[in-house]
Amino acid sequence: MDIRIAGIVNDSIVDGPGIRLTIFTQGCSHKCPGCQNPQTHDFNGGELTTTEAILAKIDGNPLLKGITLSGGEPFEQAAPLIEIVKAVKARGLDVWAYSGYLFDELVEGKAGPLAIELLKLCDVLVDGPFMQDLKTFSAKWRGSSNQRVIDVPASLAAGSAVDMPGM
Ligand code: SF4
């Protein structure tokens, strides 16, 4: 399946625990003021690749603990990411996702039904838009202090966002 990406980092250590393959999807409708990656906003920009090509990269790195979905806005390209994430979970890897949507907005379907399906497959969600005036270098895994590091299975079971322990 086709997927439009801004880029891939094969061995990230800053987008979640352990060594991770991070997929930066292309296209984002949030337009957060002060966004550090404005080149990822255009849904026709970036590079067209395939889910098969990305899975081949994942299989080429035996050191991966998991993958991270970032952007752009990954939940606005949910269909190909669902395919990738299902295959990744079958390989025993974990899945983190960054989104400009809040957990509650995704659950309510603000990004569409496929985004809900993608959320259900994720282990951890770092939610909310980057906010320039809340920018921080000290909050682990987050760019601004409004963002939350959410345990997705626990949150879906509880019906509201549950922070990862220690966050
Ligand atoms: S959600 Fe992320 S990529 Fe999109 S505008 Fe906000 S900070 Fe930039």
Backbone and ligand atoms as CSV (ligand in chain L), in Angstrom:
chain,resi,resn,atom,element,x,y,z
A,1,MET,N,N,0.849,-1.200,0.000
A,1,MET,CA,C,0.000,0.000,0.000
A,1,MET,C,C,0.885,1.250,0.000
A,2,ASP,N,N,0.457,2.266,-0.736
A,2,ASP,CA,C,1.233,3.511,-0.765
A,2,ASP,C,C,1.131,4.262,0.563
A,3,ILE,N,N,2.203,4.932,0.901
A,3,ILE,CA,C,2.219,5.827,2.070
A,3,ILE,C,C,3.143,6.993,1.735
A,4,ARG,N,N,2.710,8.195,2.115
A,4,ARG,CA,C,3.533,9.379,1.833
A,4,ARG,C,C,4.270,9.767,3.116
A,5,ILE,N,N,5.592,9.836,3.009
A,5,ILE,CA,C,6.404,10.106,4.207
A,5,ILE,C,C,7.290,11.333,4.006
A,6,ALA,N,N,7.642,11.958,5.140
A,6,ALA,CA,C,8.640,13.029,5.134
A,6,ALA,C,C,10.025,12.436,5.327
A,7,GLY,N,N,10.096,11.279,5.973
A,7,GLY,CA,C,11.384,10.628,6.182
A,7,GLY,C,C,11.284,9.477,7.158
A,8,ILE,N,N,12.386,8.749,7.283
A,8,ILE,CA,C,12.480,7.622,8.218
A,8,ILE,C,C,13.829,7.709,8.925
A,9,VAL,N,N,13.826,7.481,10.244
A,9,VAL,CA,C,15.088,7.327,10.981
A,9,VAL,C,C,15.159,5.871,11.420
A,10,ASN,N,N,16.216,5.187,11.013
A,10,ASN,CA,C,16.316,3.739,11.244
A,10,ASN,C,C,16.655,3.363,12.677
A,11,ASP,N,N,17.319,4.263,13.393
A,11,ASP,CA,C,17.840,3.891,14.719
A,11,ASP,C,C,17.716,5.064,15.685
A,12,SER,N,N,16.495,5.548,15.869
A,12,SER,CA,C,16.252,6.674,16.765
A,12,SER,C,C,16.333,6.238,18.231
A,13,ILE,N,N,16.899,7.119,19.068
A,13,ILE,CA,C,16.877,6.872,20.517
A,13,ILE,C,C,16.175,8.018,21.246
A,14,VAL,N,N,15.453,8.856,20.488
A,14,VAL,CA,C,14.796,10.027,21.111
A,14,VAL,C,C,13.271,10.008,20.948
A,15,ASP,N,N,12.713,8.973,20.336
A,15,ASP,CA,C,11.268,8.935,20.072
A,15,ASP,C,C,10.584,7.804,20.837
A,16,GLY,N,N,11.065,7.544,22.058
A,16,GLY,CA,C,10.562,6.428,22.845
A,16,GLY,C,C,11.742,5.594,23.313
A,17,PRO,N,N,11.468,4.588,24.163
A,17,PRO,CA,C,12.561,3.808,24.748
A,17,PRO,C,C,13.230,2.859,23.759
A,18,GLY,N,N,14.521,2.632,23.972
A,18,GLY,CA,C,15.260,1.685,23.141
A,18,GLY,C,C,15.549,2.232,21.762
A,19,ILE,N,N,16.028,1.353,20.908
A,19,ILE,CA,C,16.307,1.736,19.525
A,19,ILE,C,C,15.038,1.540,18.706
A,20,ARG,N,N,14.656,2.581,17.974
A,20,ARG,CA,C,13.359,2.557,17.296
A,20,ARG,C,C,13.491,3.016,15.848
A,21,LEU,N,N,12.665,2.478,14.990
A,21,LEU,CA,C,12.528,3.029,13.649
A,21,LEU,C,C,11.371,4.022,13.698
A,22,THR,N,N,11.668,5.268,13.354
A,22,THR,CA,C,10.647,6.315,13.391
A,22,THR,C,C,10.224,6.678,11.978
A,23,ILE,N,N,8.914,6.630,11.761
A,23,ILE,CA,C,8.326,7.009,10.471
A,23,ILE,C,C,7.737,8.407,10.621
A,24,PHE,N,N,8.262,9.361,9.872
A,24,PHE,CA,C,7.706,10.717,9.858
A,24,PHE,C,C,6.755,10.794,8.655
A,25,THR,N,N,5.455,10.740,8.926
A,25,THR,CA,C,4.507,10.791,7.818
A,25,THR,C,C,4.420,12.216,7.260
A,26,GLN,N,N,4.045,12.303,5.989
A,26,GLN,CA,C,3.919,13.607,5.333
A,26,GLN,C,C,2.453,14.045,5.349
A,27,GLY,N,N,2.228,15.308,5.706
A,27,GLY,CA,C,0.878,15.857,5.734
A,27,GLY,C,C,0.410,16.085,7.150
A,28,CYS,N,N,-0.026,17.315,7.431
A,28,CYS,CA,C,-0.525,17.642,8.763
A,28,CYS,C,C,-1.461,18.832,8.648
A,29,SER,N,N,-2.663,18.710,9.217
A,29,SER,CA,C,-3.646,19.791,9.128
A,29,SER,C,C,-3.615,20.710,10.344
A,30,HIS,N,N,-2.767,20.426,11.356
A,30,HIS,CA,C,-2.824,21.190,12.608
A,30,HIS,C,C,-2.213,22.584,12.514
A,31,LYS,N,N,-1.108,22.708,11.778
A,31,LYS,CA,C,-0.438,24.013,11.612
A,31,LYS,C,C,-0.155,24.695,12.953
A,32,CYS,N,N,0.437,23.984,13.883
A,32,CYS,CA,C,0.772,24.559,15.194
A,32,CYS,C,C,1.748,25.723,15.017
A,33,PRO,N,N,1.491,26.867,15.680
A,33,PRO,CA,C,2.453,27.970,15.620
A,33,PRO,C,C,3.802,27.515,16.187
A,34,GLY,N,N,4.882,27.807,15.471
A,34,GLY,CA,C,6.207,27.419,15.947
A,34,GLY,C,C,6.577,25.991,15.618
A,35,CYS,N,N,5.764,25.298,14.818
A,35,CYS,CA,C,6.082,23.923,14.421
A,35,CYS,C,C,7.500,23.856,13.875
A,36,GLN,N,N,8.263,22.854,14.345
A,36,GLN,CA,C,9.658,22.725,13.929
A,36,GLN,C,C,9.787,22.014,12.577
A,37,ASN,N,N,8.702,21.455,12.070
A,37,ASN,CA,C,8.776,20.682,10.820
A,37,ASN,C,C,7.718,21.119,9.805
A,38,PRO,N,N,7.702,22.420,9.432
A,38,PRO,CA,C,6.655,22.899,8.512
A,38,PRO,C,C,6.695,22.227,7.141
A,39,GLN,N,N,7.841,21.678,6.779
A,39,GLN,CA,C,7.942,20.983,5.483
A,39,GLN,C,C,7.101,19.709,5.452
A,40,THR,N,N,6.618,19.262,6.623
A,40,THR,CA,C,5.805,18.035,6.666
A,40,THR,C,C,4.308,18.314,6.525
A,41,HIS,N,N,3.898,19.572,6.348
A,41,HIS,CA,C,2.469,19.901,6.356
A,41,HIS,C,C,1.748,19.553,5.053
A,42,ASP,N,N,2.422,19.706,3.913
A,42,ASP,CA,C,1.798,19.537,2.597
A,42,ASP,C,C,1.494,18.056,2.333
A,43,PHE,N,N,0.203,17.736,2.146
A,43,PHE,CA,C,-0.188,16.338,1.916
A,43,PHE,C,C,0.298,15.809,0.564
A,44,ASN,N,N,0.772,16.714,-0.317
A,44,ASN,CA,C,1.319,16.277,-1.605
A,44,ASN,C,C,2.844,16.351,-1.631
A,45,GLY,N,N,3.452,16.705,-0.501
A,45,GLY,CA,C,4.913,16.836,-0.451
A,45,GLY,C,C,5.572,15.533,-0.054
A,46,GLY,N,N,6.817,15.653,0.354
A,46,GLY,CA,C,7.542,14.474,0.829
A,46,GLY,C,C,7.807,13.464,-0.260
A,47,GLU,N,N,7.763,12.207,0.126
A,47,GLU,CA,C,8.158,11.119,-0.771
A,47,GLU,C,C,7.104,10.020,-0.689
A,48,LEU,N,N,6.713,9.515,-1.859
A,48,LEU,CA,C,5.766,8.399,-1.887
A,48,LEU,C,C,6.545,7.092,-1.802
A,49,THR,N,N,6.186,6.257,-0.822
A,49,THR,CA,C,6.828,4.948,-0.721
A,49,THR,C,C,5.730,3.924,-0.438
A,50,THR,N,N,6.109,2.737,-0.004
A,50,THR,CA,C,5.100,1.697,0.235
A,50,THR,C,C,5.272,1.098,1.624
A,51,THR,N,N,4.200,0.520,2.117
A,51,THR,CA,C,4.269,-0.173,3.409
A,51,THR,C,C,5.262,-1.342,3.330
A,52,GLU,N,N,5.320,-1.988,2.179
A,52,GLU,CA,C,6.232,-3.127,2.023
A,52,GLU,C,C,7.687,-2.674,2.158
A,53,ALA,N,N,8.015,-1.519,1.579
A,53,ALA,CA,C,9.392,-1.005,1.653
A,53,ALA,C,C,9.754,-0.654,3.096
A,54,ILE,N,N,8.799,-0.094,3.838
A,54,ILE,CA,C,9.074,0.259,5.234
A,54,ILE,C,C,9.234,-1.002,6.081
A,55,LEU,N,N,8.406,-2.008,5.849
A,55,LEU,CA,C,8.547,-3.263,6.604
A,55,LEU,C,C,9.882,-3.937,6.298
A,56,ALA,N,N,10.374,-3.786,5.078
A,56,ALA,CA,C,11.692,-4.349,4.740
A,56,ALA,C,C,12.784,-3.647,5.539
A,57,LYS,N,N,12.646,-2.329,5.731
A,57,LYS,CA,C,13.617,-1.593,6.572
A,57,LYS,C,C,13.550,-2.086,8.011
A,58,ILE,N,N,12.335,-2.280,8.506
A,58,ILE,CA,C,12.164,-2.757,9.884
A,58,ILE,C,C,12.818,-4.129,10.036
A,59,ASP,N,N,12.598,-4.989,9.077
A,59,ASP,CA,C,13.178,-6.331,9.154
A,59,ASP,C,C,14.700,-6.297,9.009
A,60,GLY,N,N,15.232,-5.198,8.464
A,60,GLY,CA,C,16.681,-5.091,8.287
A,60,GLY,C,C,17.414,-4.637,9.533
A,61,ASN,N,N,16.688,-4.310,10.607
A,61,ASN,CA,C,17.344,-3.861,11.840
A,61,ASN,C,C,16.946,-4.768,13.009
A,62,PRO,N,N,17.768,-5.756,13.337
A,62,PRO,CA,C,17.414,-6.705,14.410
A,62,PRO,C,C,17.488,-6.092,15.802
A,63,LEU,N,N,18.010,-4.851,15.924
A,63,LEU,CA,C,18.168,-4.236,17.245
A,63,LEU,C,C,16.938,-3.448,17.678
A,64,LEU,N,N,15.917,-3.353,16.832
A,64,LEU,CA,C,14.769,-2.497,17.151
A,64,LEU,C,C,13.973,-3.041,18.335
A,65,LYS,N,N,13.608,-2.101,19.246
A,65,LYS,CA,C,12.650,-2.431,20.312
A,65,LYS,C,C,11.237,-2.170,19.823
A,66,GLY,N,N,11.121,-1.214,18.911
A,66,GLY,CA,C,9.798,-0.874,18.413
A,66,GLY,C,C,9.866,0.148,17.310
A,67,ILE,N,N,8.687,0.644,16.936
A,67,ILE,CA,C,8.632,1.721,15.951
A,67,ILE,C,C,7.850,2.889,16.562
A,68,THR,N,N,8.092,4.073,16.006
A,68,THR,CA,C,7.383,5.274,16.426
A,68,THR,C,C,6.791,5.951,15.198
A,69,LEU,N,N,5.520,6.319,15.331
A,69,LEU,CA,C,4.827,7.036,14.266
A,69,LEU,C,C,4.852,8.515,14.624
A,70,SER,N,N,5.396,9.337,13.737
A,70,SER,CA,C,5.473,10.760,14.002
A,70,SER,C,C,5.135,11.491,12.711
A,71,GLY,N,N,5.290,12.796,12.720
A,71,GLY,CA,C,4.890,13.497,11.498
A,71,GLY,C,C,5.574,14.830,11.346
A,72,GLY,N,N,4.696,15.586,10.576
A,72,GLY,CA,C,3.344,15.366,10.073
A,72,GLY,C,C,2.355,14.872,11.128
A,73,GLU,N,N,1.192,14.439,10.636
A,73,GLU,CA,C,0.161,13.900,11.526
A,73,GLU,C,C,-0.110,12.451,11.129
A,74,PRO,N,N,0.444,11.472,11.870
A,74,PRO,CA,C,0.279,10.078,11.471
A,74,PRO,C,C,-1.173,9.623,11.408
A,75,PHE,N,N,-2.032,10.174,12.265
A,75,PHE,CA,C,-3.416,9.689,12.286
A,75,PHE,C,C,-4.220,10.196,11.088
A,76,GLU,N,N,-3.616,11.041,10.254
A,76,GLU,CA,C,-4.264,11.449,9.007
A,76,GLU,C,C,-3.787,10.586,7.836
A,77,GLN,N,N,-3.002,9.559,8.115
A,77,GLN,CA,C,-2.649,8.522,7.124
A,77,GLN,C,C,-2.791,7.165,7.792
A,78,ALA,N,N,-3.940,6.942,8.386
A,78,ALA,CA,C,-4.117,5.766,9.243
A,78,ALA,C,C,-4.095,4.453,8.453
A,79,ALA,N,N,-4.651,4.422,7.249
A,79,ALA,CA,C,-4.806,3.134,6.551
A,79,ALA,C,C,-3.466,2.421,6.339
A,80,PRO,N,N,-2.471,3.056,5.737
A,80,PRO,CA,C,-1.201,2.332,5.571
A,80,PRO,C,C,-0.500,2.066,6.900
A,81,LEU,N,N,-0.683,2.953,7.877
A,81,LEU,CA,C,-0.026,2.728,9.171
A,81,LEU,C,C,-0.641,1.549,9.912
A,82,ILE,N,N,-1.940,1.330,9.751
A,82,ILE,CA,C,-2.576,0.146,10.352
A,82,ILE,C,C,-1.915,-1.116,9.806
A,83,GLU,N,N,-1.675,-1.124,8.500
A,83,GLU,CA,C,-1.035,-2.294,7.883
A,83,GLU,C,C,0.360,-2.514,8.471
A,84,ILE,N,N,1.138,-1.433,8.584
A,84,ILE,CA,C,2.497,-1.543,9.126
A,84,ILE,C,C,2.457,-1.983,10.590
A,85,VAL,N,N,1.590,-1.351,11.373
A,85,VAL,CA,C,1.571,-1.624,12.815
A,85,VAL,C,C,1.128,-3.065,13.095
A,86,LYS,N,N,0.155,-3.569,12.356
A,86,LYS,CA,C,-0.254,-4.966,12.551
A,86,LYS,C,C,0.914,-5.906,12.291
A,87,ALA,N,N,1.665,-5.643,11.245
A,87,ALA,CA,C,2.818,-6.495,10.915
A,87,ALA,C,C,3.906,-6.366,11.973
A,88,VAL,N,N,4.113,-5.168,12.476
A,88,VAL,CA,C,5.137,-4.912,13.486
A,88,VAL,C,C,4.792,-5.615,14.794
A,89,LYS,N,N,3.531,-5.563,15.184
A,89,LYS,CA,C,3.116,-6.197,16.436
A,89,LYS,C,C,3.239,-7.720,16.323
A,90,ALA,N,N,2.982,-8.248,15.135
A,90,ALA,CA,C,3.152,-9.688,14.923
A,90,ALA,C,C,4.609,-10.102,15.074
A,91,ARG,N,N,5.523,-9.132,14.919
A,91,ARG,CA,C,6.959,-9.407,15.088
A,91,ARG,C,C,7.410,-9.187,16.538
A,92,GLY,N,N,6.487,-8.806,17.427
A,92,GLY,CA,C,6.817,-8.627,18.842
A,92,GLY,C,C,7.388,-7.270,19.189
A,93,LEU,N,N,7.293,-6.296,18.273
A,93,LEU,CA,C,7.796,-4.945,18.550
A,93,LEU,C,C,6.679,-4.073,19.127
A,94,ASP,N,N,7.068,-3.012,19.871
A,94,ASP,CA,C,6.050,-2.112,20.405
A,94,ASP,C,C,5.880,-0.878,19.513
A,95,VAL,N,N,4.788,-0.143,19.762
A,95,VAL,CA,C,4.427,0.970,18.880
A,95,VAL,C,C,4.106,2.213,19.701
A,96,TRP,N,N,4.868,3.270,19.461
A,96,TRP,CA,C,4.578,4.592,20.019
A,96,TRP,C,C,4.068,5.475,18.885
A,97,ALA,N,N,3.203,6.436,19.212
A,97,ALA,CA,C,2.723,7.374,18.190
A,97,ALA,C,C,2.670,8.782,18.768
A,98,TYR,N,N,3.051,9.745,17.953
A,98,TYR,CA,C,2.905,11.166,18.288
A,98,TYR,C,C,1.739,11.712,17.478
A,99,SER,N,N,0.923,12.569,18.099
A,99,SER,CA,C,-0.201,13.159,17.367
A,99,SER,C,C,-0.476,14.575,17.844
A,100,GLY,N,N,-0.886,15.420,16.914
A,100,GLY,CA,C,-1.370,16.751,17.275
A,100,GLY,C,C,-2.791,16.698,17.814
A,101,TYR,N,N,-3.467,15.564,17.622
A,101,TYR,CA,C,-4.794,15.364,18.228
A,101,TYR,C,C,-4.634,14.952,19.679
A,102,LEU,N,N,-5.599,15.305,20.504
A,102,LEU,CA,C,-5.651,14.793,21.865
A,102,LEU,C,C,-6.190,13.359,21.850
A,103,PHE,N,N,-5.835,12.576,22.867
A,103,PHE,CA,C,-6.356,11.216,23.000
A,103,PHE,C,C,-7.877,11.216,22.863
A,104,ASP,N,N,-8.524,12.124,23.567
A,104,ASP,CA,C,-9.997,12.169,23.581
A,104,ASP,C,C,-10.557,12.484,22.197
A,105,GLU,N,N,-9.862,13.347,21.451
A,105,GLU,CA,C,-10.318,13.688,20.096
A,105,GLU,C,C,-10.214,12.477,19.174
A,106,LEU,N,N,-9.143,11.718,19.319
A,106,LEU,CA,C,-9.000,10.515,18.490
A,106,LEU,C,C,-10.095,9.511,18.824
A,107,VAL,N,N,-10.350,9.309,20.128
A,107,VAL,CA,C,-11.387,8.360,20.553
A,107,VAL,C,C,-12.765,8.796,20.037
A,108,GLU,N,N,-13.003,10.119,20.030
A,108,GLU,CA,C,-14.302,10.635,19.569
A,108,GLU,C,C,-14.445,10.582,18.047
A,109,GLY,N,N,-13.374,10.229,17.347
A,109,GLY,CA,C,-13.455,10.089,15.898
A,109,GLY,C,C,-13.140,11.347,15.123
A,110,LYS,N,N,-12.509,12.342,15.769
A,110,LYS,CA,C,-12.225,13.607,15.086
A,110,LYS,C,C,-11.319,13.407,13.869
A,111,ALA,N,N,-10.476,12.377,13.897
A,111,ALA,CA,C,-9.596,12.098,12.756
A,111,ALA,C,C,-10.129,10.939,11.908
A,112,GLY,N,N,-11.354,10.512,12.185
A,112,GLY,CA,C,-11.977,9.472,11.375
A,112,GLY,C,C,-11.899,8.090,12.009
A,113,PRO,N,N,-12.712,7.148,11.489
A,113,PRO,CA,C,-12.788,5.801,12.091
A,113,PRO,C,C,-11.499,5.007,11.979
A,114,LEU,N,N,-10.742,5.201,10.911
A,114,LEU,CA,C,-9.490,4.445,10.789
A,114,LEU,C,C,-8.478,4.901,11.828
A,115,ALA,N,N,-8.544,6.181,12.201
A,115,ALA,CA,C,-7.642,6.695,13.235
A,115,ALA,C,C,-7.942,6.030,14.573
A,116,ILE,N,N,-9.211,5.750,14.845
A,116,ILE,CA,C,-9.570,5.034,16.077
A,116,ILE,C,C,-8.971,3.629,16.044
A,117,GLU,N,N,-9.066,2.996,14.882
A,117,GLU,CA,C,-8.514,1.642,14.745
A,117,GLU,C,C,-6.997,1.656,14.958
A,118,LEU,N,N,-6.331,2.681,14.391
A,118,LEU,CA,C,-4.879,2.791,14.561
A,118,LEU,C,C,-4.528,3.018,16.030
A,119,LEU,N,N,-5.270,3.895,16.695
A,119,LEU,CA,C,-5.015,4.171,18.117
A,119,LEU,C,C,-5.081,2.886,18.934
A,120,LYS,N,N,-6.058,2.046,18.653
A,120,LYS,CA,C,-6.240,0.809,19.413
A,120,LYS,C,C,-5.053,-0.140,19.270
A,121,LEU,N,N,-4.259,0.049,18.221
A,121,LEU,CA,C,-3.099,-0.816,17.988
A,121,LEU,C,C,-1.824,-0.265,18.628
A,122,CYS,N,N,-1.881,0.969,19.124
A,122,CYS,CA,C,-0.685,1.613,19.681
A,122,CYS,C,C,-0.523,1.271,21.161
A,123,ASP,N,N,0.717,1.226,21.624
A,123,ASP,CA,C,1.000,1.023,23.045
A,123,ASP,C,C,1.035,2.343,23.795
A,124,VAL,N,N,1.646,3.355,23.180
A,124,VAL,CA,C,1.814,4.651,23.835
A,124,VAL,C,C,1.476,5.756,22.840
A,125,LEU,N,N,0.762,6.770,23.322
A,125,LEU,CA,C,0.451,7.952,22.508
A,125,LEU,C,C,1.005,9.189,23.213
A,126,VAL,N,N,1.805,9.971,22.509
A,126,VAL,CA,C,2.200,11.297,22.994
A,126,VAL,C,C,1.260,12.263,22.293
A,127,ASP,N,N,0.350,12.864,23.059
A,127,ASP,CA,C,-0.756,13.578,22.402
A,127,ASP,C,C,-0.667,15.093,22.537
A,128,GLY,N,N,-1.401,15.748,21.651
A,128,GLY,CA,C,-1.550,17.194,21.700
A,128,GLY,C,C,-0.562,17.919,20.827
A,129,PRO,N,N,-0.945,19.136,20.402
A,129,PRO,CA,C,-0.090,19.912,19.507
A,129,PRO,C,C,1.144,20.451,20.212
A,130,PHE,N,N,2.199,20.622,19.456
A,130,PHE,CA,C,3.368,21.323,19.977
A,130,PHE,C,C,2.981,22.780,20.214
A,131,MET,N,N,3.293,23.311,21.422
A,131,MET,CA,C,2.998,24.711,21.734
A,131,MET,C,C,4.298,25.443,22.019
A,132,GLN,N,N,4.579,26.418,21.178
A,132,GLN,CA,C,5.842,27.153,21.244
A,132,GLN,C,C,6.084,27.733,22.641
A,133,ASP,N,N,5.023,28.337,23.243
A,133,ASP,CA,C,5.240,28.994,24.541
A,133,ASP,C,C,5.365,27.998,25.692
A,134,LEU,N,N,5.109,26.713,25.427
A,134,LEU,CA,C,5.305,25.682,26.456
A,134,LEU,C,C,6.471,24.755,26.097
A,135,LYS,N,N,7.303,25.209,25.156
A,135,LYS,CA,C,8.434,24.406,24.704
A,135,LYS,C,C,9.330,24.038,25.889
A,136,THR,N,N,9.779,22.782,25.905
A,136,THR,CA,C,10.628,22.329,27.003
A,136,THR,C,C,11.678,21.354,26.481
A,137,PHE,N,N,12.827,21.358,27.140
A,137,PHE,CA,C,13.862,20.362,26.837
A,137,PHE,C,C,13.962,19.344,27.969
A,138,SER,N,N,13.174,19.549,29.043
A,138,SER,CA,C,13.332,18.696,30.221
A,138,SER,C,C,12.246,17.628,30.349
A,139,ALA,N,N,11.154,17.755,29.588
A,139,ALA,CA,C,10.072,16.765,29.683
A,139,ALA,C,C,10.387,15.605,28.750
A,140,LYS,N,N,10.551,14.416,29.339
A,140,LYS,CA,C,10.962,13.254,28.562
A,140,LYS,C,C,9.975,12.939,27.436
A,141,TRP,N,N,10.483,12.743,26.256
A,141,TRP,CA,C,9.760,12.312,25.056
A,141,TRP,C,C,8.847,13.392,24.486
A,142,ARG,N,N,8.782,14.583,25.119
A,142,ARG,CA,C,7.831,15.602,24.677
A,142,ARG,C,C,8.539,16.879,24.234
A,143,GLY,N,N,7.918,17.611,23.294
A,143,GLY,CA,C,8.488,18.868,22.848
A,143,GLY,C,C,7.963,20.051,23.631
A,144,SER,N,N,6.711,19.943,24.122
A,144,SER,CA,C,6.150,21.027,24.940
A,144,SER,C,C,5.392,20.394,26.105
A,145,SER,N,N,5.310,21.138,27.204
A,145,SER,CA,C,4.858,20.537,28.465
A,145,SER,C,C,3.367,20.217,28.486
A,146,ASN,N,N,2.587,20.713,27.511
A,146,ASN,CA,C,1.170,20.354,27.431
A,146,ASN,C,C,0.971,18.909,26.960
A,147,GLN,N,N,1.982,18.346,26.294
A,147,GLN,CA,C,1.819,17.006,25.726
A,147,GLN,C,C,1.868,15.947,26.825
A,148,ARG,N,N,1.094,14.884,26.624
A,148,ARG,CA,C,1.017,13.801,27.609
A,148,ARG,C,C,1.563,12.507,27.002
A,149,VAL,N,N,2.228,11.703,27.839
A,149,VAL,CA,C,2.710,10.390,27.402
A,149,VAL,C,C,1.735,9.368,27.968
A,150,ILE,N,N,0.876,8.827,27.101
A,150,ILE,CA,C,-0.324,8.096,27.528
A,150,ILE,C,C,-0.194,6.593,27.275
A,151,ASP,N,N,-0.569,5.824,28.293
A,151,ASP,CA,C,-0.660,4.368,28.171
A,151,ASP,C,C,-1.974,4.064,27.440
A,152,VAL,N,N,-1.888,3.680,26.180
A,152,VAL,CA,C,-3.105,3.559,25.369
A,152,VAL,C,C,-4.022,2.426,25.835
A,153,PRO,N,N,-3.533,1.186,26.036
A,153,PRO,CA,C,-4.464,0.132,26.482
A,153,PRO,C,C,-5.138,0.480,27.808
A,154,ALA,N,N,-4.378,1.036,28.781
A,154,ALA,CA,C,-4.969,1.392,30.078
A,154,ALA,C,C,-5.997,2.506,29.903
A,155,SER,N,N,-5.721,3.446,29.007
A,155,SER,CA,C,-6.632,4.570,28.783
A,155,SER,C,C,-7.923,4.114,28.120
A,156,LEU,N,N,-7.808,3.205,27.157
A,156,LEU,CA,C,-9.019,2.708,26.488
A,156,LEU,C,C,-9.874,1.925,27.480
A,157,ALA,N,N,-9.219,1.169,28.367
A,157,ALA,CA,C,-9.968,0.408,29.373
A,157,ALA,C,C,-10.643,1.333,30.382
A,158,ALA,N,N,-9.954,2.445,30.742
A,158,ALA,CA,C,-10.483,3.364,31.762
A,158,ALA,C,C,-11.486,4.356,31.176
A,159,GLY,N,N,-11.427,4.555,29.859
A,159,GLY,CA,C,-12.325,5.522,29.230
A,159,GLY,C,C,-11.821,6.954,29.295
A,160,SER,N,N,-10.592,7.153,29.766
A,160,SER,CA,C,-9.970,8.476,29.763
A,160,SER,C,C,-8.453,8.284,29.827
A,161,ALA,N,N,-7.725,9.355,29.488
A,161,ALA,CA,C,-6.274,9.246,29.351
A,161,ALA,C,C,-5.590,8.891,30.663
A,162,VAL,N,N,-4.734,7.876,30.609
A,162,VAL,CA,C,-3.927,7.445,31.756
A,162,VAL,C,C,-2.459,7.629,31.377
A,163,ASP,N,N,-1.753,8.444,32.176
A,163,ASP,CA,C,-0.333,8.684,31.895
A,163,ASP,C,C,0.495,7.417,32.095
A,164,MET,N,N,1.554,7.288,31.295
A,164,MET,CA,C,2.523,6.219,31.540
A,164,MET,C,C,3.147,6.460,32.899
A,165,PRO,N,N,3.490,5.413,33.649
A,165,PRO,CA,C,4.123,5.594,34.959
A,165,PRO,C,C,5.369,6.463,34.853
A,166,GLY,N,N,5.495,7.395,35.788
A,166,GLY,CA,C,6.683,8.252,35.826
A,166,GLY,C,C,6.611,9.466,34.926
A,167,MET,N,N,5.509,9.653,34.213
A,167,MET,CA,C,5.389,10.789,33.283
A,167,MET,C,C,4.555,11.913,33.895
L,1,SF4,S1,S,1.049,18.407,14.781
L,1,SF4,FE1,FE,3.292,18.304,14.702
L,1,SF4,S2,S,3.819,18.469,12.511
L,1,SF4,FE2,FE,1.692,19.142,12.737
L,1,SF4,S3,S,1.842,21.359,12.926
L,1,SF4,FE3,FE,1.786,20.495,14.992
L,1,SF4,S4,S,3.934,20.256,15.614
L,1,SF4,FE4,FE,3.889,20.533,13.362
